[in-house]
């Protein structure tokens, strides 16, 4: 498949100034390795979800892709252009802003509270040279209608506070879609939305995907990712620990972390707590554990895991993972007994 | 949000009271020729009474001064000077302070550092001293007084606007505007300015209240107009000589005019701040 976006060995480190002297001298005492060597590709019309807990670096990854952060190292090839190296002005000049759109988590924070929402769509169209004047207005109305905000003339005039949370996120998506982007990066697009409305919001993105727009969704919810994505990448502490087709990752995980995420999904079918809970929280990106970075929380960890960082194993069919003791295929893995 | 009666909202009473006071004095200034019972330098008492201040009486509710000028009329005429100086200085300070604050806060970098340093140094001066220093160099006139006040209040607008821009810049809104592909000047004019506007209004109220007091100080030292032109601060200066002789009306009434006008702006600023406090986004 022709890849639209290819990320190679991407690193985003945040400098930490531990002392006043280090700040004055501009010499960081340490780095938070938020994204620490990520490679990922997205094809045209493909939906890839990056799944992980908070602190896994997934939002940093999203921000680097849309050009809000300068990567420390690595490349982000978008349609042949290395966008990791572009200045903010070049992003606009090359028309990349229109082609890569961001949908943020909290629409109340990402829309201007003082401006009618229709105007916000219209100005995005005008700024990117998609349409101007009356035509831009007409297109903005269409965009509102497309995401189910009717009557569009009425919705056009509303300010974000006069809309519900779900409607606001529809506006944010309408603005992104109106520009007919090649790639939509959606950072937790439904985590602030009522559970009952989530599917209807994600369906809007799915509709765009079926017309050929690629979607990169950042989420902590592996169940949602499984339903909508072609592929899932599981991220832990700045690295992708497992990646593959949505079904293979969610139904037949190799990495114990993926398995833990899968079993933590509550189900109405069985009234039981997760069988294989992962204890504790993601360690700080300042002190990444040596060896396999998941070993302090892994129920299968051995002494080898503490010493050796697992290399990437690639299976037939393209699934890859980083684990020394991968779970057996077939989804028949059992949680180990402790103690 | 539902439209509420202005009085029912927090700070609504303060805003209404402040605006009424301000409008009262503006009307006084505009309509001075109609409202003032006498001219500002008209000898309005019989010759035999001139030479000594005369206490308030039915014909002269605020009394007269030693030259026989009617104190009430001089307050009415004097409002023209204060209103002009304060309005002009507010426009000038805003015209300089707001754009600089927007640009400095938005772009940051070395320009921001230098501008902030300069503004902070000016801000560190006591306002009245700075205004007197500038005005004594420029010489007494309404225009020069406005320029002196501008020097004092530009940093106030600059600092408040810049701080608000920095606050906005840290919000996800800015990321969404950048990724929507809007050019910088567009973001500043169409998104940052409208979101900063309420802050500018609050600063306008509070800075103008302060400016009235500073203007009174300038005019007290004869740095705005020259006697016998009518001006509140100047009348205070000449009135103070008669305080020990018991002629309290020469200082009390101009003094009340100054403080009440300043209070009007202070009420407006404080009231607006309370109103915004409630409506600030989440």
Interface residues (C-beta under 8 A of the other chain):
Chain A: X63 X66 X67 X68 X88 X91 X92 X97 X98 X100 X101 X102 X104 X105 X106 X108 X109 X110 X111 X112 X113 X114 X115 X123 X124 X127 X128 X161 X172 X175 X179
Chain B: X1 X171 X172 X173 X175 X176 X177 X178 X179 X180 X181 X182 X183 X186 X190 X191 X194 X195 X281 X282
